[in-house]
Amino acid sequence: SSTGDPTTSLVQVDHPWRPVPAHLKELCAAAIMGGMKCLFRDDKASPQKLMERASRTRNLTSSANAPNLEVGTDEAAPNLEEEDLSITTGRDHALRSVKSQKRFMRKAARIFNLKSSRGIEFLVDCGLLGDPITPLQVATYLRHAIVVGLDKAAVGSYLGEAGKSKETAPVWERDWFHKECLEAYCGLFSFQDQSLLDSLRMFLAAFRLPGEAQQIDRILQAFADKCAALCQEASTLFSKDPKKASDAAYLLSFSIIMLNTDQHNANIREDRKMTADDFVKNNTDYGRDITEPGKEFPREYLIAIYDSIREEEIRTEREGADGAMTVERWKDVLRQARASAEANPGEFHPSHADADDMTELVLEHVWKPILSAIGAFWNVSGRFPPAGAMVPDEAGAGDLPPSSSHGTGPGQINGSNHHAVMLGVQGARLGMDMSLEMLHGVRQLGRVDIFRKIFAWVCDYTGLLHGSTYANPELLSGVAVANSLVESVEAQSAVVVAIRTAVEAGEDLDV
């Protein structure tokens, strides 16, 4: 589960490390090396492409263009640093363009989770939302960005806000903008031919309702306005008057949410829970201002809603990007996929440029996890403390490889995670083979920027550098450092790789 700290992207590993037989470790290493060989062997880049790769510079998000994200004395901005990439847009580089946009969307989601206004500002600054911005654009982002890390509670909080009346406020903070954004957001759901209960389940699965009563009221009213005209009950149970139909849908939806809380709250005793008769009595007739004669909700209809809620809770947490997918969320995804296919019937046809980019895109995605595996074979510790077995995820790790082990240094074992590391000659050999294969292949691809980063981490893995991440702080003298190297076959392997690489590829390392 998430740590809850918005300034770091850490993933809690809540399962214990299990002992892995030596032969399985070797098979895993062989599989990784086989994958690397296929990746490097299948690259057919032209000389011009190789020159382009060699000139990679950091231009995804420069510090000069990045927005000021500090929102309080106790909260720091998320780390927006990414690996070196050049953004190539256009039809010829569709894959790289899509990946670049996704990275920006992930960054925007992290900022939005911290402060919604800054997140939207970031989206506008990097061109993912149009200028001038419209409520529909923001609503579409909130609807679809859960899969790239947008927090469902942050979405609900923004949707429920009343906004500001001051004309000096950014347009996306204005009251009219929030109102139209909420209406547009509700309009992005497919309520046709769905019951009100199924529509409500689908709607609440996309975000988390805020805790403030006024915010809940605004959101449910907007939902009722859209759903009452489209759901199955619109032609059978609701009034033909749109206002009365909306009010009936609102009251029933609110009652369903209260029933859901009542039935699935562990703090409410069984004898205090709402009965089916209570639910029917509360919702059969809302008064002549809303319920027309002959349009009272049938008892069978309300009993079916009661039984459905009692048997299956409306869940609003841990779905989408990181949690379990509910039935309602899955149905929603399928409807969105069908709608997208109908709106964009053309097939994607990769170009020669996309074929050249494919190897690079895969490399950019896998080099950090592979480097982490090498660190595990060499029994080196990560940048994060072993308590809780915290490891950084891809979204927030920046240039740091996510270490999968938490030892105390090269060749040293931490008794609490004995099974998380590989020690001895076998680990040293596998780590050396993998690192040499990756360094050779990355250099062959022409990605000097990634090559230099890998080399720097291999040097850091030796534990010999002053201020090294993996150096033992207790070894203060040169003699102690030398003795540590002599006693660690893993550290010796890292030294061999570093020296061999420096000799063979010194021109690419500026040495």
ZIMO-V301170 format. One line per field, one symbol per residue. psi: psi as a letter, one per 20 degrees, with the letter a starting at -180 (. if undefined). burial: # if it has 16 or more other ideal C-beta (glycine too) atoms within 10 Angstrom, else .. A space follows every 50 residues. Layout:
psi=???
burial=???
This chain:
psi=rqhioiiqnqpoojqqpqppqhhhghhgghgghgggggghhiplqrhhhh hghijpqojgoqhhipqojpjrhjpqqqojprqpqpoorrhilgghgggg hhghhgghghghhgogghghgghghjjhqroqqqhhggggghhijhijjp phhhghgghiqhrqipiiqqhiiqghggghggghghiiqnipkqrhghgg gggiiirppripghggggghggghhghhihrhihighqqiohgggggghg hhgghggggggghjoiipqhiiqprhhggghhjgpjqiigoqpijqpqgh ghhhgghghhhoqopjqkrdgiaqprgghghgggghgghhhhhmiqqpoq rhhhghhgggggghhihghghggghghjlqqriqqipilpqqrhhjicjp popjrlairpjqpohilhiirprahggggghggggggggggghhijmhgh ghggghhghhhhjiqpjqhjqoiinhqhghgghhghiohghhghgggggg ghghkhhijk.
burial=.....#..###.....#.......#...#..##..#..##..#.#...## .##..#...##....#..#.......####.####.......#####.## #.##############.#########.##...###########.##.### ###########.#........###..######.########..####### ##########....##.###########.#####..###....####### #######.##.##..........#....##.##..#...##...#.#... ##..##.###...###..##.....#.##.##.................. ..##.#####..##.###.#############.#.#..####..###..# ############.#..#..####..##################.###### #####.########...#####..#.....#..##..###########.. #...#..#...
